[in-house]
Amino acid sequence: MGGSFKGYLRALSFAHHSNIAIGRAAQGLSIKNWAGLPYGGGRNSCLKGPYTVRYIRPEVPPLAYEELTRFAEQLASEARAMLLAGQDARTSAVLKPDRTFVTDLDAAIEARLRSLITQTYPHHGIVGEEEASRDTDAEWVWILDPIDGTAPFIAGVPVYGTLIALAHRGVPVIGIMDLPVTAERWIGVAGHITTHNGRPVATRPCADLSTAILTASNPDFFTPHEMPALEALKAQTAWRIYGGCCMAYGLLANGRTDIAIDTRLKIYDYAPFKPIIEGAGGVITDWAGRSIDLHSGPRILAAGDPARHREALAIIAASGVGV
């Protein structure tokens, strides 16, 4: 790691990154993510002894990640400029068959991002909210949600943003969440610590679910069959916050909340959350505990503390909701 080695160790002391392994060279011990990485204590309290540190990344050259992340940021900046320019305009809104809104600006932003991707990476696939998917079996697939939170955008509630992810062989490995009004950007990249406006972030420990803050985008999204899962988690947590849209998942990565549950989503609604939350030390899966990929379904569960994630999964299973 050269000159950045000490900086990475400092980051490790609080970020407990899910794609980092810490091994003790003498005994050949291997510690991954939270197992054996206790909270608390002094700085680098989990790094006692002659440890070696290595990054575990998918089999992609580091330069490819750097190039692709830069390009993803360019896409996010393009979307931000268009959103800021159009936020006060009277855009026409249409209620789609799934009872979500779409505006002219949604379509314009996605069309622009698709054009840039096709020009730069013509062999990459694209999955977007407003246009038909293409080449979804490609090695690299971009996943776009031009305005996550279109209803809040229409109402002027500043929790909406643009979601951009890049999947490698079906698994999201780069994720960007950009909120133009609050000028916030989360970037998650497999093998790296998640950043929020350029600064590393980490989820927080949660010793007991009874102290946890739970978020859900909208209770109305839960069907009568799914509502027992939400009610069961509400009964076990300290406080609930609704309506945060994508921002709720960024705040979880920042260590401000503890559990997030949602349903009735599509892959473009949450693909960036996987590298963002995992890069901050958290966990995100479907309600059955399966890892997120391009084929994941509408239900997701995220937690900053993996122990609370396991507990939440058990609560959902006990609620009688089939997963």
N, C-alpha and C positions, 0 to 999 in steps of 0.2 A: 504493500500500500504506500510505500515511500513516506514522504513528508506528511501525508494526511493520516498516518496510523493513529497518532494520539487523538486527533479529532474524532476519528471513528470510535475509539474507545470511550471518549466522553459521551458521544451520542448513544453508544450501546448502554451506558449506565442508566439511561432513562427511557430509551426507546424500545428495548427488548424486541428487536425486529424479528419478524416471523421467518425471514429468509436468511438469517445469520446463524451459523453454528459456532459454538465456542468449545474447543476441545482442550483438555489438559494433556500436553504432549507426553509427560512421563507415564501416566497411567492409561492413556488412550481413551479417556472419558469423552463423551460427546453430549453436549447440552444444546437443545434446540428450543428456541422461543422461550416459553414460560417454564418448561420443566426444569427445575433446578436453578431458575433465575429469580431469586426472591426479591420482593419489593422492600423498600426501606433500607436502613443502614446508611453508612457513609458513601461518599462518592466511589464508584467502581467497586462497591461492596461485594458484587457477585463475581469479581475478576481476581480472586486471590489465588496465588500460585503461578507456576510457569505455563500460562495459557497461550495457545495460538488461536488466532481469529481468522476465519475465512468466510467469504461470502458464497452462498449457494444460489446460483442463478440458473434459470432455464438455459438450454444450450443455444444461446444466441451471442454473437460477438459483442463485447461492450460498446464498440463504436456504433454498431447498428442501433443499440438502445439510445445512445446519445443523439444520433441523427434523427431517429424517429420521435424522440421526446421533444426535440427542438421543433420539429414539424408540427407535432400535436399542439405545442404552445402557440405556434403561428395560427393554427386553426382557431384556437380559443380566443386569440386576440382579434382575429377577423370577426368572429361571432360577437365578441364584446362590443366592438365598434358599431356593428349593425344594430345590436340591441339598444345601446345607449342613444343612437340616433333616432330609433323608432319608438322609444318608450313612452313618449308623450303624444305620439300620433294616434289618431282615431283609427285603429286597425279593425278590419272586419273579422268577427269571430264566428266560427261555425261549430255546432255541436256534432261530433262524430257519432257513428253508431255505438261506440263503446261509452258514450256519454262523457267524453273528454273534449276539451276545446282545442281548436286549431285556428291560428290567425294567418294572415298573409305573410307576416314576418317569420313565423315558424318555417313556412315553405321556402321563403327567400334565403334564410340563413342556411338551411340544409342544402339547398341547391348550390349555394356558393361553396360550402365546404366539400360537397361531392365533386364539384368541378376542380377544386384545388387538389384533392386526393387523386382524381383520375389523371390530371396533368402530371403529377409528381410520381405517383406509384400506380401505373395503369394495371398492374397485375394483382393489386390488392382488392379484396372483396369489401363490400359496404353493406351495413345494416343500418337503416334509419327509420325514424318514426313516420316521416311524411311521404317517402317514396319507396318503391319496391326494392327489396334486397337484391344484391347481385353477387355472384361468386362467393357464396358463404362457405364453400368447402376449400377456399384458398388458404395457403399457409398463414397469411396475414389478413385480418378482417377488421375494418374500422366500424365502430358502433357509435351512432350519433343521435343525440336528443337536442335539437336546436334550442328549445326553451323547455326546460324541465320546470313545471309549475306554471303552465299557461294560464290557468285560472287566477292565481295570484298576480301574474303579469298584467292581466286584463284589469284586475282590481287595484293595481298599484301597490301590492304588498311585496316588499323587496326581498323575498326569499327564493326567487326564481333564478335560474342560471342555465348555462350550457354544459352538457355532459358529453365528453369525448373519451372513447376508450379504443385501444388497439388490442386485439386478441391474436395470440400466436398459437396456431394449432388448436384453436377453439377455446383457449384460456386467456382472459383479460390480463395483460402484463403491463400495460400503461393506462393510466386513468387520469383525466383532468376534469375538475369541477370548477367552473368559473362563474362567479356571481358579480355581474357588472355594477350594480347599484352600490353594493357595499365594498366594491373593489377588492374582492377576495378570490384567491386561486389556490386550490389544493392540487398537488401533483403527486401521484403515486406511481412508482416504477418497480417492477420486480427486482429484488436484490438491492434496493436502496431504501433509505429512510424517507418517509413521506414528509413533504414540506407544505407549509401554509404561508403564502406570500414570501417564499424563499427561506423560511425558517423551519427547522425540523420540529415535528410534533410527535406526541406520544399519547396513547390512551392512558386512562388512570386505573389504578386498582380499585376494586369494589369488594370489600370484605364480606358483605352480606347483601342479598337481593333486597332486603327490607329498607336499605338506604339508597337504592338505585333510582335514577331518573330514567323513565321510559318515554320514548317518542314513537309516534305513528303519524304518517302523513295526513290521514283522514279516517276516522272510525267508520265513515260511510262506505269506505271501500270494502269493508269486511261483510261477507254474506252472513245470513243467519247461521249457517253451518260453521262458519269460521269465527264468529263472534265469541264463542266460549274460550278460544285461545287468548284473545285480547283481554277478556274479562279476568281470566285466571292470572295473567301477568299483572294486570292492574291491581288485583287483590294482594299481590306479593311485593309490589314496589312502592317506593315512598311518594313518587310524584309522576304525573304524566304531562307531556307537552305535545300538542297536536298542531299540524299545519306548517311544519318546518320544511317540507319538501326535501330537496337535496341538501339544503343547509344543515339539516339535522344530522346527516351522516358525516359532514365535515366537522361539526362540533363534537361528535363522538370521537373522531380521530384526534381532536384537540384535547380530549380528556375533560370535556365539559358535561357530557351525559354518559349513560352507561349501557342502555339497551335500546335497540331500534327494531321495530317489527312492522312489516308492511305486506300488503297483498294486492292483487289485481294489477300487477306490474308486468312490463315487458322487459326484455334484456336491455334495451336502450335506456330504460329508467334507472338501472343500477349497475351496469357493467363497470363503470369507473370505480365504484365503491370497493371492489375486491382489492386492487393494488393499493388504493388509498388507505383503507382500514387495516389491511394486513401489514402494510409498511409502517403503520403507527403502533403495531403490537396487538391489534385486535383480531377478531374473527368474524367472518360473514359467510353464511351458508343459506341453503333453503331451510324450510321448517323441519325437514328430516335429517338435517346435519350434513347434507351433500354439498360438496364444493361448487362454487359458481363457475359455469361455463356458458357457451353460446346456446346450449340447449336447456338451460335452467328454466324453471317455471315461474309462476307469478308471485310466489311467497318467499320472502327473505327475512332473515333474522341476523342481526349484528350485535356484537357486544365488545366493549373495551377490554374486559377481563375474561379470558377463556373459561375460567371456572363458572362464572355467571352465565356464560353462553351455554355451557353444558346443562346447568340448572334450568335455564329457560327452555331448552329443548325438551327436557323431561316434563316440565309443566305443560307445554304445548301437547305433548304426547298423552299426558294424563287427562287433558281436557276433552278428549274424545274426538278431536279433529283428525280426520285421516290425513296422513302425510305421504 
